[in-house]
Amino acid sequence: MYQITITQSALKELSKLSKATLKKVEKAIDGLSENPRPEGVKKLKGISEALYRIRSGDYRVIYAVDDAIHIVDIRKVGHRKDIYK
């Protein structure tokens, strides 16, 4: 089991989502505690840090994984058109 941590900026982004979208995104985030690299995960390129991305409908969750201490750190949550800017 991995522990999930969420940055303040990601919490702020989550608070802006509609209830239906929030439920879907929370379900995707909860699944990361069991498997931090589920099917469909993509490793982001061009960044010095190893970040991953999962999809939840039109929304994306950007996160980092620390396998040594079993932590998944959620960095960003947002719509696919805005998340990579």
C-alpha positions as CSV (number, residue, x, y, z in Angstrom):
1,M,0.0,0.0,0.0
2,Y,1.2,3.5,-0.9
3,Q,0.3,6.6,1.1
4,I,-1.3,9.3,-1.0
5,T,-0.2,13.0,-0.4
6,I,-1.8,15.9,-2.2
7,T,-0.2,19.3,-2.6
8,Q,-2.1,22.5,-1.6
9,S,-2.3,23.6,-5.3
10,A,-3.8,20.2,-6.2
11,L,-6.3,20.4,-3.4
12,K,-7.4,23.9,-4.6
13,E,-7.8,22.5,-8.2
14,L,-9.9,19.6,-6.8
15,S,-12.2,22.0,-4.9
16,K,-13.1,23.7,-8.2
17,L,-14.4,20.4,-9.8
18,S,-18.1,19.5,-10.1
19,K,-19.3,16.8,-7.8
20,A,-19.6,14.2,-10.6
21,T,-16.1,14.9,-11.9
22,L,-14.7,15.0,-8.4
23,K,-16.0,11.5,-7.7
24,K,-14.3,10.1,-10.8
25,V,-11.0,11.8,-10.1
26,E,-11.0,10.7,-6.4
27,K,-11.7,7.1,-7.5
28,A,-8.6,7.3,-9.8
29,I,-6.5,8.8,-7.1
30,D,-7.6,6.2,-4.5
31,G,-6.6,3.5,-7.0
32,L,-3.0,4.8,-6.9
33,S,-2.6,3.6,-3.3
34,E,-2.9,0.0,-4.5
35,N,-1.1,0.3,-7.8
36,P,0.9,3.6,-8.4
37,R,1.4,2.7,-12.1
38,P,-1.9,1.3,-13.4
39,E,-2.6,0.4,-16.9
40,G,-2.7,3.5,-19.1
41,V,-0.3,5.5,-17.0
42,K,2.2,7.7,-18.9
43,K,5.6,8.9,-17.7
44,L,6.0,12.6,-18.6
45,K,9.0,13.4,-20.7
46,G,11.1,16.6,-20.8
47,I,11.1,17.0,-17.0
48,S,14.0,16.4,-14.7
49,E,11.8,14.8,-12.1
50,A,10.0,11.4,-12.8
51,L,6.3,12.5,-13.0
52,Y,3.4,10.3,-14.2
53,R,0.0,11.1,-15.6
54,I,-3.3,9.2,-15.4
55,R,-6.5,10.0,-17.1
56,S,-10.0,10.4,-15.6
57,G,-12.3,11.4,-18.4
58,D,-11.2,14.8,-19.7
59,Y,-9.1,15.4,-16.5
60,R,-5.6,14.5,-15.8
61,V,-3.8,13.8,-12.5
62,I,0.0,14.5,-12.4
63,Y,1.9,12.8,-9.7
64,A,5.3,11.5,-8.5
65,V,6.0,8.1,-6.9
66,D,8.6,7.4,-4.2
67,D,9.0,3.6,-4.1
68,A,11.5,3.7,-1.3
69,I,9.0,5.1,1.2
70,H,5.8,4.1,-0.6
71,I,4.4,7.5,-1.2
72,V,2.4,8.8,-4.2
73,D,2.5,12.7,-4.2
74,I,-0.4,14.2,-6.3
75,R,1.1,17.4,-7.8
76,K,-1.6,18.7,-10.2
77,V,-5.2,18.0,-11.2
78,G,-6.8,19.7,-14.2
79,H,-8.6,19.6,-17.5
80,R,-6.5,18.2,-20.3
81,K,-6.4,21.4,-22.2
82,D,-4.8,23.3,-19.3
83,I,-2.8,20.8,-17.3
84,Y,0.4,20.8,-19.3
85,K,0.9,24.5,-19.4
